[in-house]
């Protein structure tokens, strides 16, 4: 059974599932939200080695959100961990393709798809 997410900020909820830490971004991820998320994201990515970021509850995502994802990826890789992304919003997916983030963090359609890859050891 999945643990219910705990809100760490208005925009970030965290829970454990299948041996991974799942971070759910919620609402509008802009510069104000990023300022609230960043310290918590830094804390989580410092100690967790397998992370899935779920963007499905996000309604708006700008370059501040991209910066958060790049930062999280760098911090997780620095500690030898793995970061996986869940995203289905067409406009956000387009931004990922245009910026090249989709090559670094291929988006998955569901958390289960991301968790299957995360636990299988596939890059």
SEDREN-6992 format. One record per residue (C-alpha): y, z, x; residue in one letter; residue number from 0. Coordinates in Angstrom, 3 decimals. Layout:
<nodes>
+----------+----------+----------+------+-----+
:    north :       up :     east : type : seq :
+----------+----------+----------+------+-----+
:        Y :        Z :        X :    A : NUM :
...
+----------+----------+----------+------+-----+
</nodes>
This chain:
<nodes>
+----------+----------+----------+------+-----+
:    north :       up :     east : type : seq :
+----------+----------+----------+------+-----+
:    0.000 :    0.000 :    0.000 :    X :   0 :
:    3.470 :   -0.864 :    1.243 :    X :   1 :
:    5.899 :    1.942 :    2.004 :    X :   2 :
:    9.077 :    1.754 :   -0.049 :    X :   3 :
:   12.001 :    0.650 :    2.095 :    X :   4 :
:   14.480 :    3.279 :    3.155 :    X :   5 :
:   18.118 :    2.192 :    3.150 :    X :   6 :
:   19.652 :    2.797 :    6.561 :    X :   7 :
:   22.878 :    1.109 :    5.509 :    X :   8 :
:   24.022 :   -0.740 :    2.397 :    X :   9 :
:   22.815 :   -3.928 :    4.063 :    X :  10 :
:   19.670 :   -2.889 :    5.926 :    X :  11 :
:   16.451 :   -1.347 :    4.638 :    X :  12 :
:   13.490 :   -0.607 :    6.911 :    X :  13 :
:    9.804 :    0.004 :    6.248 :    X :  14 :
:    6.482 :   -0.227 :    8.067 :    X :  15 :
:    3.870 :   -2.705 :    6.895 :    X :  16 :
:    0.619 :   -3.754 :    8.582 :    X :  17 :
:    1.650 :   -2.278 :   11.923 :    X :  18 :
:    5.063 :   -3.991 :   11.980 :    X :  19 :
:    8.546 :   -2.752 :   11.332 :    X :  20 :
:   10.123 :   -4.812 :    8.542 :    X :  21 :
:   13.918 :   -4.943 :    8.370 :    X :  22 :
:   15.283 :   -6.238 :    5.062 :    X :  23 :
:   18.850 :   -7.489 :    5.244 :    X :  24 :
:   20.508 :   -7.303 :    1.809 :    X :  25 :
:   23.633 :   -8.590 :    0.139 :    X :  26 :
:   26.376 :  -10.421 :    1.974 :    X :  27 :
:   25.933 :  -10.458 :    5.734 :    X :  28 :
:   29.417 :  -11.014 :    7.094 :    X :  29 :
:   31.524 :   -9.380 :    9.818 :    X :  30 :
:   31.910 :   -6.118 :    7.874 :    X :  31 :
:   28.188 :   -5.885 :    7.144 :    X :  32 :
:   27.341 :   -6.772 :   10.763 :    X :  33 :
:   29.474 :   -3.894 :   12.028 :    X :  34 :
:   27.480 :   -1.530 :    9.809 :    X :  35 :
:   24.081 :   -3.054 :   10.662 :    X :  36 :
:   24.447 :   -3.454 :   14.446 :    X :  37 :
:   24.044 :    0.199 :   15.573 :    X :  38 :
:   20.971 :    0.681 :   13.379 :    X :  39 :
:   19.521 :   -2.663 :   14.433 :    X :  40 :
:   20.003 :   -1.708 :   18.081 :    X :  41 :
:   18.197 :    1.584 :   17.534 :    X :  42 :
:   15.250 :   -0.018 :   15.729 :    X :  43 :
:   14.872 :   -2.922 :   18.181 :    X :  44 :
:   14.903 :   -0.490 :   21.100 :    X :  45 :
:   11.800 :    1.346 :   19.924 :    X :  46 :
:    9.787 :   -1.085 :   17.770 :    X :  47 :
:    7.697 :   -3.759 :   19.468 :    X :  48 :
:    6.723 :   -5.850 :   16.421 :    X :  49 :
:    9.507 :   -6.622 :   14.001 :    X :  50 :
:    9.871 :   -8.850 :   10.963 :    X :  51 :
:   13.380 :   -9.506 :    9.648 :    X :  52 :
:   13.350 :  -10.427 :    5.958 :    X :  53 :
:   16.439 :  -12.301 :    4.776 :    X :  54 :
:   15.217 :  -13.113 :    1.269 :    X :  55 :
:   17.482 :  -10.479 :   -0.392 :    X :  56 :
:   20.554 :  -11.946 :    1.370 :    X :  57 :
:   23.145 :  -13.658 :   -0.840 :    X :  58 :
:   25.512 :  -14.820 :    1.932 :    X :  59 :
:   24.944 :  -15.216 :    5.666 :    X :  60 :
:   27.602 :  -16.219 :    8.200 :    X :  61 :
:   27.879 :  -16.425 :   11.984 :    X :  62 :
:   28.021 :  -12.621 :   12.192 :    X :  63 :
:   24.479 :  -12.587 :   10.840 :    X :  64 :
:   23.411 :  -15.191 :   13.397 :    X :  65 :
:   24.803 :  -12.993 :   16.146 :    X :  66 :
:   22.747 :  -10.062 :   14.822 :    X :  67 :
:   19.562 :  -12.144 :   14.883 :    X :  68 :
:   20.165 :  -13.424 :   18.427 :    X :  69 :
:   20.929 :   -9.870 :   19.569 :    X :  70 :
:   17.806 :   -8.466 :   17.892 :    X :  71 :
:   15.651 :  -11.198 :   19.407 :    X :  72 :
:   16.996 :  -10.557 :   22.899 :    X :  73 :
:   16.485 :   -6.797 :   22.626 :    X :  74 :
:   12.935 :   -7.115 :   21.295 :    X :  75 :
:   11.945 :   -9.655 :   23.973 :    X :  76 :
:   13.524 :   -7.451 :   26.647 :    X :  77 :
:   10.969 :   -4.764 :   25.745 :    X :  78 :
:    8.058 :   -7.215 :   25.543 :    X :  79 :
:    8.002 :   -7.176 :   21.751 :    X :  80 :
:    7.838 :   -9.857 :   19.072 :    X :  81 :
:   10.354 :  -10.744 :   16.379 :    X :  82 :
:    9.573 :  -12.840 :   13.293 :    X :  83 :
:   11.865 :  -14.097 :   10.567 :    X :  84 :
:   11.458 :  -14.527 :    6.803 :    X :  85 :
:   13.984 :  -16.777 :    5.069 :    X :  86 :
:   13.846 :  -19.095 :    2.067 :    X :  87 :
:   17.515 :  -19.702 :    1.226 :    X :  88 :
:   18.210 :  -23.438 :    1.727 :    X :  89 :
:   21.748 :  -23.031 :    3.093 :    X :  90 :
:   20.731 :  -20.315 :    5.546 :    X :  91 :
:   17.758 :  -22.398 :    6.679 :    X :  92 :
:   20.129 :  -25.306 :    7.261 :    X :  93 :
:   22.358 :  -23.114 :    9.453 :    X :  94 :
:   19.271 :  -22.069 :   11.431 :    X :  95 :
:   18.301 :  -25.711 :   12.009 :    X :  96 :
:   21.831 :  -26.803 :   12.983 :    X :  97 :
:   22.328 :  -23.908 :   15.421 :    X :  98 :
:   18.847 :  -24.159 :   16.947 :    X :  99 :
:   17.824 :  -20.691 :   15.798 :    X : 100 :
:   14.923 :  -22.201 :   13.851 :    X : 101 :
:   13.355 :  -23.237 :   17.168 :    X : 102 :
:   13.686 :  -19.735 :   18.636 :    X : 103 :
:   12.748 :  -17.875 :   15.451 :    X : 104 :
:   10.810 :  -20.191 :   13.137 :    X : 105 :
:   11.407 :  -18.936 :    9.586 :    X : 106 :
:    8.459 :  -18.014 :    7.398 :    X : 107 :
:    8.464 :  -18.261 :    3.596 :    X : 108 :
:    7.024 :  -14.787 :    2.970 :    X : 109 :
:    6.618 :  -11.493 :    4.776 :    X : 110 :
:    2.844 :  -11.907 :    4.621 :    X : 111 :
:    3.086 :  -15.236 :    6.475 :    X : 112 :
:    5.258 :  -13.627 :    9.142 :    X : 113 :
:    3.047 :  -10.555 :    9.374 :    X : 114 :
:   -0.064 :  -12.697 :    9.684 :    X : 115 :
:    1.502 :  -14.455 :   12.678 :    X : 116 :
:    2.820 :  -11.162 :   14.068 :    X : 117 :
:   -0.604 :   -9.517 :   13.969 :    X : 118 :
:   -2.545 :  -12.583 :   15.108 :    X : 119 :
:   -0.741 :  -12.740 :   18.443 :    X : 120 :
:    0.542 :  -16.275 :   17.900 :    X : 121 :
:    3.937 :  -16.843 :   19.565 :    X : 122 :
+----------+----------+----------+------+-----+
</nodes>
